[in-house]
């Protein structure tokens, strides 16, 4: 095996793993997968559920459409697969649909899920690719990849001796694509000029690609990257500031023919920095096995960086390879890690490295690799439950209906999955849900095997929480209590492993006793997760959306931020204007101060955009871009210090 002292140094892939708090066999909510009809022998499905599908892509198969070619793409194959495997619906619902269709003279609704392209893999490479099967999954996964929370790991076999086994390093450069589709590294000055030309030609460097894209100028790309590098096999650049093509020792571009390209992660690659992190796993037969991870996401990034380092990937004729003994590019996407859009749980998928890679360096492949069928190994992922709550007694009925019964989309698609991702709940942990509302996040946690205590000041919402959690027995306990007076509840000190407060802190004042009580109730090294609307971009009465007619862009106007303040909010504008709650604005530094003074260390922060999409119209693209770029929610994860 390819090892250098760490488990992650293994070259081979194993069966799929989706770490979850509850055991799969004990989880009553885990979906039961029926055997799929798979007509295409090249379609290797690693995992499929209602929201997404993960595929082990074979070599010489484009991910999606490539201009000027008729090659069948993985996307087309998946569309055919989904048509053959439409989701089952209850017989009564099917009869109702048939009756309505006959009455209206319309065809039955198409049950084929929409499929969304999340990221891409080069046609010549093999390995893991994830596609979305629902609208919420598309936006969730795109955001996960855009913010680099999703992780991708690759295995490559390169020509020559790259260095000593176990060595790690990083390669960084600015990449630009020429008109022939070949990517090169360029100087900072040339990269800046490329970006300026892209902007002048009307390309938006932060534009988000269309929701369900099937055609792109190029299919070749990977995902991520990192910082600077001294090449073990050659030097990038020369005295005149231009990059050199190490294959032919000539300038690698003509300054008049640079063109930008839209990357597979929805970014404009024109002149942007790209970084590749590598670890040397094994050396043999005059070749080197590398494990690579990426944190930027540029077209041909791995291939360009390794070529310019003087060690092109075996079989990569386009980027300087001199040998092609296995008749394919020796690059494989081995591992894919992301959080599930339904539950927020971290999912890890692996695809075994092709046996031919082992032979390239004189090793025997593991027994399970050549015959591994990922369709036999499907992990169970518990579907997420939309909603979570904070509470006010005078609007309790309305709030309960909006969050739990009407399935508020912000909670269902962003807040609840994101909270579970940060909280990382495990079976048998005790968790405190502060301002729990009707207890939706509490029920989610209990169904994962946690014991939860929910506290809220609204008796009506606590009654609703108890009624909806009867089936969970002792795993869920709800009590009426003021978040500012948690000490009055007589809860034992250091009795909780974790705590959460979801969308409530902006409606609580003062916060000092809340933080102090949490520090007492949470065990040392325990976690506290708080979610609120982003105070830098959402201040009632001091922020608003505006439209710039000159640039055709939507932007957020901020009239005030640093000053603390409070404002009554009408919960039913135009209907019951006298029904209000109070919202307290505090700058981010206030929350940081309160946490640190109480004995917490901030160990994580995420900013979440809304995943809603505007209806088609002249401003829809600009509105969607602004909505994705300006976060609606702020999530903070803090750890209780030991002393």
C-alpha angles and dihedrals in degrees: 000000000000103000136154100177100289131085092232088059091073113112096204125085124226135202119306115281127195107180109214135168096240127055111258094229092053097047110101091191096057108116117249107230117214119209109275126227103242112181098168110075090203093060106098109182114198096180138352133181137149093287107037149005126216117203134189098225117214121226120269092031119115115227092222139343121329120197114247099017136095095203113139110249132217088242092058091048091051092049089054090047092052092049089055092047106041114171116268118248128193114275092238092054090048091053090049090052091049092049093050092046091053092046093051097036091236130130121258113272114266109250093193107120117237111251121218129200107230102172138343141236125205115266090238094050129076134212145072125358127168125209127187123237099189137044094246092049092051094056094038094051094042088054091047091054095041093053091043094241087125112078128208127190125194137191120214133177111211134190117259134010108307096186142288121332110264095027116136130194147149134243120203132179142139111261129209130175121225125216091267091061095252117132124221139179115247138184122271091255093052091045090054091050090050091053091048091052090049091052092047091051090059099259115140112220093208099039117135116227122245116282101252105021120183103165128056136162089246136015097199116104149107135202131257148358151179150210142327131320145195107215116236091203108032146343126269117221133008141228096286091057096248123123120246129225101232092205094067104011094236134119105285098219146025110237090224097054104053115130132182125233133202110242124226091252093059099263131122106243097197105137096331124149118260128191131194122193116205140187123192109231106172144354124208143136090016092301136103130221114216132190110210135191127187133208105178114042115227131162114268088353098149094042094049095046094049092045092051089047087062096252112093120191114267109264095016099126092165091061102040108281113157096193136051107176097154096041094237143072109280094225124112133177099226105175137024123189126183140137117264114250093223102047106012089233118146112253124198121193127183133192119199116248112251114265090234090067090062092050090054090067098036100261134127115242118241113268095248098048105076095048099034113136111193090197088073092059112059118164120218115238117188111233113244122245114226121235145034130191152226119187149225119174097221092056097030097118094048092045093048091052094045097048105032107021103032093039101231104225097219090058095040098046105029119010104045098042090043092050092051090048091056098037094051095199120204132197116276094017118135112230131187117213108201116203088005098176110193090349104248096145087043090057091047090053093046091051087056089058100263125133108233135194114196122198126190136158093225114088090195094056092044088054089051090048092052093048093052094045100050092110091059095062116189094357090082125047122173127194135179109243144141113251089219090056103044089139088069090066091068093225112170115258117256090010098130130071093200142001136200136195112191121198094329111096092082088060097048127083133212102026099185095083090046093056093041093052092047090053088055096045099044119078119243108278088019120137134241121193121193126185125192140151108280106269093205093060105022115056114148110243092002104069135049145156114266133184125225108210093192097056097026091232134132116225140176117250115210117193097172140006118149098059119087114233147155133221134183111241122207109228095194106031110198093005107060105359092172092063106091143154127201123248120200119208117209128168118242092256089064093058091046091051094048092050095048094045089053092053103264129130117210107236102169143016131184132181115210126200123210113264096212120122126215121239114257112282144115093286099037097100093048092046092049092048092050091046091053095044100045110058121227098196136044121206122193127187118198133183123216108238119230096235 
